[in-house]
């Protein structure tokens, strides 16, 4: 029943995707075209220079590029091979898979049945695979019931509080909170989801570094808690450092894995805005939380609203109204302090305004003050009296507090 | 050269409009239809019951109503006459005009050459006249260069500061600030315009009470300063108290007298929102200032943005972008802290990310870390060096701070 010692320890497809994950940076266009045109195994063979691209394969590559809107000159395989060569020389995908397994991690590929279908919305730029930690059975979590809650690392205490409140309220209503595991807003979003979440998994952290790293160091304990009940995911190969480029590419996965994205705080330029634009590009709704116009930490949120990328949201109800399919669960009308004048006709309001608070007014005087007929005043006084808003005696009428 | 003692002291048209201003509440539909159908003099005669409506006049009234979208049943002249009768008995328009004059006030009518043309946008609900204080020559001020800055009476210190900043910046750029003379945001808007305004008049206050009153009492000094260099206006007859109904109707005049309206702070339900809806109904742009989601004082602003009535605005540039005709003066692109990576290609950014800060990296190592070819790394290092971002020695390369 055991495989023969000479049998490959990993299936070729998974091995090829793990190799590509190591070899190329996320969303490398030429690599993604090779993958789409030739499939993982042949793509890796060509990308590593193990063999030249075949005479029949090249037209497929060019056609794939054309279908994706790229001309033949943008498929510069020669330059790409030069770019990949230094890493190709050291490539050992089996070793990567084994070191990941030793670290308690797994590697999922689009061909797996539990691969999140929502990632297909990324098209050519779907991750070549996802390295993960946490219960693998969570990978198929319902992304239609998950919300990305993202924002600046250097958030304000206001932003942190809003992130805690929003993520907590969403998580307690059974929504999975997706974020990036960073300082600031991300950290608050994960923490609140861990504390109050009722969904399985309560929270998912999509990282920019290798799955064997817990970055930033200050969040190690938090990320271990995410791993314990939720998921840590990354497209970067084990050992990879989190570069600025990888952070920005990572954001597309956060956007794709959720029904919508909420930006809690973002500076005028920020990674959170980048996530918002990814979500918008994927036709996922985007919400942005307003704040003080004096706070640089909210400038990016205000920008997103002004540019029409995001809808202004102030609480979890408004977020759900945004991310749920139309009519699924309309946000309740906000309770507002009731006014005594609610439900009064315009004329009765005028009459109420005309009633004195202390002295008493006779109806004929009220007619002149309110600009109403005697009949309207008498009928109106009766209606106001019924509502407990006016009181009359032989001396006249006044407002009742 | 002097008029004969028996000659009327006021022209009949002005006298009739002053009478209507006393007789009917603002925007009283039947009265406005009478005025539009018969003109001021005949309208007042009919409205006071001095004579019945003529056999030829009634069809004109019904046609006017139909043109304004009202059926014949909505023109209930009998009920209206009963409503106006108590005030008609005491009507003395000449005395009103004289008491206003004694208080240093004047009465302007739509037939005057300096009547603000923008008020005609109110259609049927144009004020029957405006009582004013301040230099009458200011009445023809350019409403296309004026902005309404409005908001809650019970504003926060944040809202007050924003109102001072916004109104001050707009006024110093030659815009007239229109507001309602109330506590809170209105007060701050007027005060800032008085302090920094370069337009003539710097500020205009549209009140809900009679022109002989300065309401609220706490703003008396401020309103006297508005009178001294700007304008106080009201459609209410002398002696009128500011009722809730009159406040709400007054807001349509604020909206009509400005190129656009900015709501600085507003509760979920508030008069400032009412002004915003008037402006929106007049196709005037509306801006709303965001604030903390925890502040009830900003809830109405957020609501206006969410409902699409208002555009989110955070400073005077954005207000001007909103209220100025397209292309008149685009708001400058906001200065943002420059990033060292600005203008770098994606690949050079990746390379910059890969450069260590302290130890030095050799190009072959950078190729593997960055996923770039030797040629790309060497050319990229040269470009980064030229920008002062990288420094190389025989031992290798590192990032330069």
Interface residues (C-beta under 8 A of the other chain):
Chain A: X23 X24 X25 X28 X79 X82 X83 X84 X85 X86 X87 X90 X158 X161 X162 X241 X243 X244 X245 X268 X269 X289 X290 X291 X292 X293 X294 X298 X299 X302 X305 X306 X311 X312 X313 X314 X315 X318 X334 X336 X337 X339 X341 X346 X349 X350 X352 X353 X354 X364 X367 X368 X369 X371 X372 X373 X374 X375 X376
Chain B: X23 X24 X25 X28 X79 X82 X83 X84 X85 X86 X87 X90 X158 X161 X162 X241 X243 X244 X245 X268 X269 X289 X290 X291 X292 X293 X294 X298 X299 X302 X305 X306 X311 X312 X313 X314 X315 X318 X334 X336 X337 X339 X341 X346 X349 X350 X352 X353 X354 X364 X367 X368 X369 X371 X372 X373 X374 X375 X376
